């Protein structure tokens, strides 16, 4: 992806993860303002945008399920910029309690299509292959490309691990 002269992917470190998370949080707030939504407290609802962004910045493969998506790194680890978001925490709590987990039918108009809902980091390749999901991902790409260009400019101007004052919260 084009980082406007800055080469992606970059190494996954605690510092670069925090820079990326804070950057996406600022963009998520901007998006909410653009569409007239209240300012979000966290990255809830942003997993398509944040996983596309994280994949371009850090590498890996986007995986997920009907409820959530994230990046699976080459070493098998999960990279999820939304890990601390309220919606992901609720999914994790639901999975831990056993409530709402198992095979579910998210769309009654397509009763043959069932998805596994459990841990937020479970992968359902059937859901990821469906046309509705692919179309939704494509619709996110123009915004993600703009984010990548801006993030690349920021990273090119700053030493790694030294967030700018505007990035601190």
Short mmCIF file of the C-alpha atoms (twelve columns), coordinates in Angstrom:
data_MODEL
# 
_entry.id   MODEL 
# 
loop_
_atom_site.group_PDB 
_atom_site.id 
_atom_site.type_symbol 
_atom_site.label_atom_id 
_atom_site.label_alt_id 
_atom_site.label_comp_id 
_atom_site.label_asym_id 
_atom_site.label_seq_id 
_atom_site.Cartn_x 
_atom_site.Cartn_y 
_atom_site.Cartn_z 
_atom_site.pdbx_PDB_model_num 
ATOM 1   C CA . UNK A 1   0.000   0.000   0.000  1 
ATOM 2   C CA . UNK A 2   1.076   3.557   -0.640 1 
ATOM 3   C CA . UNK A 3   2.406   5.305   2.422  1 
ATOM 4   C CA . UNK A 4   3.399   8.402   0.385  1 
ATOM 5   C CA . UNK A 5   7.110   7.559   0.305  1 
ATOM 6   C CA . UNK A 6   7.124   5.549   3.523  1 
ATOM 7   C CA . UNK A 7   7.605   1.811   3.039  1 
ATOM 8   C CA . UNK A 8   5.073   -0.590  4.552  1 
ATOM 9   C CA . UNK A 9   5.031   -3.069  6.182  1 
ATOM 10  C CA . UNK A 10  6.822   -1.883  9.306  1 
ATOM 11  C CA . UNK A 11  7.966   -3.982  12.277 1 
ATOM 12  C CA . UNK A 12  5.372   -4.879  14.901 1 
ATOM 13  C CA . UNK A 13  6.548   -3.358  18.178 1 
ATOM 14  C CA . UNK A 14  4.632   -2.008  21.168 1 
ATOM 15  C CA . UNK A 15  5.490   1.503   19.987 1 
ATOM 16  C CA . UNK A 16  4.368   1.049   16.371 1 
ATOM 17  C CA . UNK A 17  1.193   -0.738  17.488 1 
ATOM 18  C CA . UNK A 18  0.331   2.158   19.802 1 
ATOM 19  C CA . UNK A 19  1.073   4.720   17.072 1 
ATOM 20  C CA . UNK A 20  -1.203  2.826   14.674 1 
ATOM 21  C CA . UNK A 21  -3.969  2.404   17.267 1 
ATOM 22  C CA . UNK A 22  -3.915  6.100   18.219 1 
ATOM 23  C CA . UNK A 23  -3.836  7.118   14.553 1 
ATOM 24  C CA . UNK A 24  -6.840  4.935   13.692 1 
ATOM 25  C CA . UNK A 25  -8.698  6.238   16.760 1 
ATOM 26  C CA . UNK A 26  -8.237  9.818   15.533 1 
ATOM 27  C CA . UNK A 27  -9.434  8.863   12.046 1 
ATOM 28  C CA . UNK A 28  -12.418 6.992   13.543 1 
ATOM 29  C CA . UNK A 29  -13.394 10.136  15.443 1 
ATOM 30  C CA . UNK A 30  -13.071 12.178  12.245 1 
ATOM 31  C CA . UNK A 31  -15.282 9.704   10.392 1 
ATOM 32  C CA . UNK A 32  -17.930 9.904   13.128 1 
ATOM 33  C CA . UNK A 33  -17.958 13.709  12.850 1 
ATOM 34  C CA . UNK A 34  -18.196 13.515  9.033  1 
ATOM 35  C CA . UNK A 35  -21.285 11.323  9.152  1 
ATOM 36  C CA . UNK A 36  -22.904 13.100  12.104 1 
ATOM 37  C CA . UNK A 37  -22.362 10.401  14.722 1 
ATOM 38  C CA . UNK A 38  -21.369 11.090  18.336 1 
ATOM 39  C CA . UNK A 39  -17.641 10.986  19.063 1 
ATOM 40  C CA . UNK A 40  -16.687 7.359   19.715 1 
ATOM 41  C CA . UNK A 41  -15.061 6.430   23.013 1 
ATOM 42  C CA . UNK A 42  -13.108 3.603   21.440 1 
ATOM 43  C CA . UNK A 43  -12.678 1.683   18.173 1 
ATOM 44  C CA . UNK A 44  -15.959 -0.241  18.493 1 
ATOM 45  C CA . UNK A 45  -17.452 -0.842  15.059 1 
ATOM 46  C CA . UNK A 46  -14.252 -0.030  13.165 1 
ATOM 47  C CA . UNK A 47  -12.801 -3.513  12.673 1 
ATOM 48  C CA . UNK A 48  -13.092 -3.532  8.865  1 
ATOM 49  C CA . UNK A 49  -11.253 -0.226  8.581  1 
ATOM 50  C CA . UNK A 50  -8.713  -0.984  11.308 1 
ATOM 51  C CA . UNK A 51  -7.904  -4.501  10.068 1 
ATOM 52  C CA . UNK A 52  -7.415  -3.292  6.476  1 
ATOM 53  C CA . UNK A 53  -5.172  -0.513  7.792  1 
ATOM 54  C CA . UNK A 54  -3.233  -2.851  10.113 1 
ATOM 55  C CA . UNK A 55  -2.685  -5.410  7.358  1 
ATOM 56  C CA . UNK A 56  -1.221  -2.755  5.054  1 
ATOM 57  C CA . UNK A 57  0.968   -1.270  7.800  1 
ATOM 58  C CA . UNK A 58  2.186   -4.480  9.476  1 
ATOM 59  C CA . UNK A 59  1.550   -7.307  6.992  1 
ATOM 60  C CA . UNK A 60  -0.299  -10.530 7.724  1 
ATOM 61  C CA . UNK A 61  -3.670  -11.842 6.619  1 
ATOM 62  C CA . UNK A 62  -7.085  -10.465 7.478  1 
ATOM 63  C CA . UNK A 63  -9.223  -13.066 9.202  1 
ATOM 64  C CA . UNK A 64  -12.390 -12.996 11.223 1 
ATOM 65  C CA . UNK A 65  -15.984 -14.000 11.548 1 
ATOM 66  C CA . UNK A 66  -19.461 -12.501 11.276 1 
ATOM 67  C CA . UNK A 67  -18.886 -10.380 14.397 1 
ATOM 68  C CA . UNK A 68  -15.271 -9.198  14.130 1 
ATOM 69  C CA . UNK A 69  -12.117 -9.183  12.027 1 
ATOM 70  C CA . UNK A 70  -8.414  -8.771  12.733 1 
ATOM 71  C CA . UNK A 71  -4.970  -9.560  11.285 1 
ATOM 72  C CA . UNK A 72  -3.263  -12.931 11.672 1 
ATOM 73  C CA . UNK A 73  0.496   -12.432 11.478 1 
ATOM 74  C CA . UNK A 74  2.871   -14.815 9.718  1 
ATOM 75  C CA . UNK A 75  4.014   -16.156 13.113 1 
ATOM 76  C CA . UNK A 76  0.396   -17.109 13.919 1 
ATOM 77  C CA . UNK A 77  -0.133  -14.262 16.367 1 
ATOM 78  C CA . UNK A 78  -3.181  -12.001 16.325 1 
ATOM 79  C CA . UNK A 79  -2.797  -8.284  15.675 1 
ATOM 80  C CA . UNK A 80  -6.009  -6.513  16.616 1 
ATOM 81  C CA . UNK A 81  -6.001  -2.733  16.927 1 
ATOM 82  C CA . UNK A 82  -9.529  -3.096  18.357 1 
ATOM 83  C CA . UNK A 83  -8.519  -5.496  21.137 1 
ATOM 84  C CA . UNK A 84  -9.479  -3.057  23.899 1 
ATOM 85  C CA . UNK A 85  -12.689 -1.807  22.262 1 
ATOM 86  C CA . UNK A 86  -15.961 -2.369  24.055 1 
ATOM 87  C CA . UNK A 87  -17.503 -4.462  21.285 1 
ATOM 88  C CA . UNK A 88  -14.526 -6.856  21.196 1 
ATOM 89  C CA . UNK A 89  -14.509 -7.118  24.982 1 
ATOM 90  C CA . UNK A 90  -18.244 -7.945  24.928 1 
ATOM 91  C CA . UNK A 91  -17.631 -10.670 22.335 1 
ATOM 92  C CA . UNK A 92  -14.825 -12.120 24.460 1 
ATOM 93  C CA . UNK A 93  -17.002 -12.066 27.589 1 
ATOM 94  C CA . UNK A 94  -19.860 -13.739 25.698 1 
ATOM 95  C CA . UNK A 95  -17.499 -16.437 24.431 1 
ATOM 96  C CA . UNK A 96  -16.064 -17.005 27.916 1 
ATOM 97  C CA . UNK A 97  -19.571 -17.416 29.360 1 
ATOM 98  C CA . UNK A 98  -20.628 -19.809 26.595 1 
ATOM 99  C CA . UNK A 99  -23.630 -17.579 25.859 1 
ATOM 100 C CA . UNK A 100 -24.298 -16.950 22.197 1 
ATOM 101 C CA . UNK A 101 -21.522 -19.177 20.930 1 
ATOM 102 C CA . UNK A 102 -21.793 -21.888 18.308 1 
ATOM 103 C CA . UNK A 103 -23.225 -22.113 14.823 1 
ATOM 104 C CA . UNK A 104 -25.650 -19.301 14.117 1 
ATOM 105 C CA . UNK A 105 -27.677 -18.154 11.130 1 
ATOM 106 C CA . UNK A 106 -27.053 -14.386 10.780 1 
ATOM 107 C CA . UNK A 107 -29.299 -13.932 7.744  1 
ATOM 108 C CA . UNK A 108 -32.696 -15.712 7.789  1 
ATOM 109 C CA . UNK A 109 -32.982 -15.131 4.017  1 
ATOM 110 C CA . UNK A 110 -29.973 -17.437 3.601  1 
ATOM 111 C CA . UNK A 111 -30.693 -20.301 6.043  1 
ATOM 112 C CA . UNK A 112 -27.994 -22.484 4.480  1 
ATOM 113 C CA . UNK A 113 -25.308 -20.002 5.540  1 
ATOM 114 C CA . UNK A 114 -24.338 -20.493 9.157  1 
ATOM 115 C CA . UNK A 115 -21.354 -18.943 10.887 1 
ATOM 116 C CA . UNK A 116 -19.425 -19.914 13.982 1 
ATOM 117 C CA . UNK A 117 -19.677 -17.258 16.661 1 
ATOM 118 C CA . UNK A 118 -17.316 -17.648 19.573 1 
ATOM 119 C CA . UNK A 119 -14.037 -16.013 20.449 1 
ATOM 120 C CA . UNK A 120 -13.633 -12.724 18.564 1 
ATOM 121 C CA . UNK A 121 -10.452 -14.143 17.029 1 
ATOM 122 C CA . UNK A 122 -12.074 -17.265 15.582 1 
ATOM 123 C CA . UNK A 123 -11.791 -17.375 11.806 1 
ATOM 124 C CA . UNK A 124 -14.751 -18.346 9.594  1 
ATOM 125 C CA . UNK A 125 -13.428 -18.744 6.026  1 
ATOM 126 C CA . UNK A 126 -16.958 -19.253 4.658  1 
ATOM 127 C CA . UNK A 127 -18.049 -15.828 5.903  1 
ATOM 128 C CA . UNK A 128 -14.860 -14.228 4.590  1 
ATOM 129 C CA . UNK A 129 -15.506 -15.692 1.173  1 
ATOM 130 C CA . UNK A 130 -19.067 -14.447 0.835  1 
ATOM 131 C CA . UNK A 131 -19.806 -11.690 -1.706 1 
ATOM 132 C CA . UNK A 132 -21.514 -9.409  0.860  1 
ATOM 133 C CA . UNK A 133 -18.403 -9.299  3.013  1 
ATOM 134 C CA . UNK A 134 -16.049 -8.774  0.059  1 
ATOM 135 C CA . UNK A 135 -18.220 -5.881  -1.182 1 
ATOM 136 C CA . UNK A 136 -18.239 -4.310  2.262  1 
ATOM 137 C CA . UNK A 137 -14.442 -4.548  2.461  1 
ATOM 138 C CA . UNK A 138 -14.051 -2.930  -0.956 1 
ATOM 139 C CA . UNK A 139 -16.241 -0.028  0.153  1 
ATOM 140 C CA . UNK A 140 -13.780 0.694   3.001  1 
ATOM 141 C CA . UNK A 141 -10.685 0.875   0.795  1 
ATOM 142 C CA . UNK A 142 -10.834 4.507   -0.419 1 
ATOM 143 C CA . UNK A 143 -10.835 5.764   3.177  1 
ATOM 144 C CA . UNK A 144 -8.141  3.264   4.234  1 
ATOM 145 C CA . UNK A 145 -5.922  4.402   1.338  1 
ATOM 146 C CA . UNK A 146 -6.236  8.003   2.531  1 
ATOM 147 C CA . UNK A 147 -5.379  6.921   6.072  1 
ATOM 148 C CA . UNK A 148 -2.306  5.046   4.830  1 
ATOM 149 C CA . UNK A 149 -1.033  8.060   2.902  1 
ATOM 150 C CA . UNK A 150 -1.439  10.275  5.967  1 
ATOM 151 C CA . UNK A 151 0.124   7.708   8.311  1 
ATOM 152 C CA . UNK A 152 3.048   7.244   5.923  1 
ATOM 153 C CA . UNK A 153 3.647   11.003  5.894  1 
ATOM 154 C CA . UNK A 154 3.547   11.079  9.684  1 
ATOM 155 C CA . UNK A 155 5.915   8.117   10.023 1 
ATOM 156 C CA . UNK A 156 8.365   9.631   7.530  1 
ATOM 157 C CA . UNK A 157 8.573   12.819  9.632  1 
ATOM 158 C CA . UNK A 158 8.861   11.214  13.082 1 
ATOM 159 C CA . UNK A 159 11.426  8.915   14.658 1 
ATOM 160 C CA . UNK A 160 9.983   5.458   15.309 1 
ATOM 161 C CA . UNK A 161 8.546   5.149   18.786 1 
ATOM 162 C CA . UNK A 162 8.234   8.922   19.345 1 
ATOM 163 C CA . UNK A 163 4.552   9.827   18.975 1 
ATOM 164 C CA . UNK A 164 3.851   13.414  18.075 1 
ATOM 165 C CA . UNK A 165 1.999   15.566  20.593 1 
ATOM 166 C CA . UNK A 166 -1.077  15.362  18.367 1 
ATOM 167 C CA . UNK A 167 -1.070  11.580  18.615 1 
ATOM 168 C CA . UNK A 168 -1.074  11.437  22.434 1 
ATOM 169 C CA . UNK A 169 -4.346  11.054  24.309 1 
# 
